[in-house]
C-alpha cells in the first residue's frame, strides 16, 4: 500500500511539472511538482552512507562556482539563485534515489502509472491544440512567457505559420522535452502492447513542429540502425513513433485557414483574406518563410560560448546570464552604429531575431537566458566541469561497452544536453536515475 501511494505521488508530481504554463499565487505549478519529487526522495538520505571520495570530488569541482555565486549574489537575483541551487541539489538527490530503486518497482511504476501519464499529457495537448484554433474553452495560461520580454503573455498564435501544439507548457519545445523522453524510454524498456499507446503521443509531439523533436528522432534512428546491425531486429513501434513525429512536424494547418473568424485571426483581416483567397483548406509543408531566420538566441549562445572558451573561468550561477547579456548588449551597440551609419539594403527587410534592421534591439533592456545546459553550467563552474563530464561519458562507454541499456542511457543524456531547458532538475533526475538503475541491473545479471 505504501509503495502504491509513493507511485501515485511520483506520478502526481510529474503531472504538476507538466503544468508549466500555469502558476498559483505567483508560484509556478511546475516548481511545486519539483518540490514534491525532492521531498519524496529525501528518504534516500536516511538509508545511504555518503561516499567521502565522491563528496570531496564534487566539492572541489563545484566549490569555485558556488563561492562566486554567494559573493556576487544580490537581492534582485536571490530567488533566481536559490532556485538554481535547489535544482542542482534536487537533481542529484532524485537521481540517486531512483538509481537505487529496485528494478521490479521501477517496472511497476512505469507500466501502471507513467504510461497513463504519457497519454493524459497527450490528450490535454491535443485538446488545447484544437481549442486554440476553434476558440474552445481553455484554462487561462497565467504564467509569463519564455521570450526575453519580462511578464509577457505566452505566444499561442501563429499568423502565417501552421499552428503548433504546446499543451500545458509555455512553448512547444518544452512539451517535447517532457513527453518524448518518457515515451522513448517506455517503449525501449517495456514495449507498448497496443499501437494506440504509441500513436497519440507521437502525433502530439509531431504537432509541436519542433526542430528539437526532429533532432532527437534523428538520434533515435541512428541508434536503431546500430541495434539492427547488432541484433538484426527492428522495433516497429519506434519506427512508427519517429515516422508520425516527422510527418506531423513537416505538414501543418494554418489557424486562419481553418477558422478565419477566430478571435486571433479577426485582428488581421487583410492577411487572412490573402491566406484564404483560394477558398480551400491548405496543408502547408515546412518551407523557408519571407522572414529571414539568420540567427536566434540559441545560435547566439553557441557563438558566445565559442568566443568565451579560451578564457573560461567560473563565474557563479547568478552571473552566467548577466555576462551573456553584456556580450549581447555590446554586439547590438556595434551593429546599431554600423547599420545607422551605412544604411544598407537589409534595413528594409525583416530579419527574425537579428540585431540589425527590425531585430532584437529589445535585448538592450530585457534579460535573456543562455538556453543551453552545457554552456550554462560550464560558464558557472568552469571548464573543469565540462572536462569531468566528458571523462564520465568515456567511463560509461568503456565500462559498459555498447550494450543496449548503456546506449539508451547515453541517448537520454544527449536529449537533455540539447534541451531548451538550461539547467538540471528533478525530472532529469528521474529519467537518468531510471536508466542508471537499469544499467546497473544489466551488469549485475551479466556478472
C-alpha positions, 0 to 999 in steps of 0.5 A: 500500500505504501509503495502504491501511494509513493507511485501515485505521488511520483506520478502526481508530481510529474503531472504538476511539472507538466503544468508549466504554463500555469502558476498559483499565487505567483508560484509556478505549478511546475516548481511545486511538482519539483518540490514534491519529487525532492521531498519524496526522495529525501528518504534516500538520505536516511538509508545511504552512507555518503561516499567521502571520495565522491563528496570531496570530488564534487566539492572541489569541482563545484566549490569555485562556482558556488563561492562566486555565486554567494559573493556576487549574489544580490537581492534582485537575483536571490530567488533566481539563485536559490532556485538554481541551487535547489535544482542542482541539489534536487537533481542529484538527490532524485537521481540517486534515489531512483538509481537505487530503486529496485528494478521490479518497482521501477517496472511497476511504476512505469507500466501502471502509472507513467504510461497513463501519464504519457497519454493524459499529457497527450490528450490535454495537448491535443485538446488545447491544440484544437481549442486554440484554433476553434476558440474552445474553452481553455484554462487561462495560461497565467504564467509569463512567457519564455521570450526575453520580454519580462511578464509577457503573455505566452505566444499561442498564435501563429499568423502565417505559420501552421499552428503548433501544439504546446499543451500545458507548457509555455512553448512547444519545445518544452512539451517535447522535452517532457513527453518524448523522453518518457515515451522513448524510454517506455517503449525501449524498456517495456514495449507498448502492447497496443499501437494506440499507446504509441500513436497519440503521443507521437502525433502530439509531439509531431504537432509541436513542429519542433526542430528539437523533436526532429533532432532527437528522432534523428538520434533515435534512428541512428541508434536503431540502425546500430541495434539492427546491425547488432541484433538484426531486429527492428522495433516497429513501434519506434519506427512508427513513433519517429515516422508520425513525429516527422510527418506531423512536424513537416505538414501543418494547418494554418489557424486562419485557414481553418477558422478565419473568424477566430478571435486571433485571426479577426485582428488581421483581416487583410492577411487572412483574406490573402491566406484564404483567397483560394477558398480551400483548406491548405496543408502547408509543408515546412518551407523557408518563410519571407522572414529571414531566420539568420540567427536566434538566441540559441545560435547566439549562445553557441557563438558566445560560448565559442568566443568565451572558451579560451578564457573560461573561468567560473563565474557563479550561477547568478552571473552566467546570464548577466555576462551573456547579456553584456556580450549581447548588449555590446554586439547590438551597440556595434551593429546599431552604429554600423547599420545607422551609419551605412544604411544598407539594403537589409534595413528594409527587410525583416530579419527574425531575431537579428540585431540589425534592421527590425531585430532584437534591439529589445535585448538592450533592456530585457534579460535573456537566458543562455538556453543551453545546459552545457554552456550554462553550467560550464560558464558557472563552474568552469571548464573543469566541469565540462572536462569531468563530464566528458571523462564520465561519458568515456567511463560509461562507454568503456565500462559498459561497452555498447550494450543496449541499456548503456546506449539508451542511457547515453541517448537520454543524456544527449536529449537533455544536453540539447534541451531548451531547458538550461539547467538540471532538475528533478525530472532529469533526475528521474529519467537518468536515475531510471536508466542508471538503475537499469544499467546497473541491473544489466551488469549485475545479471551479466556478472 
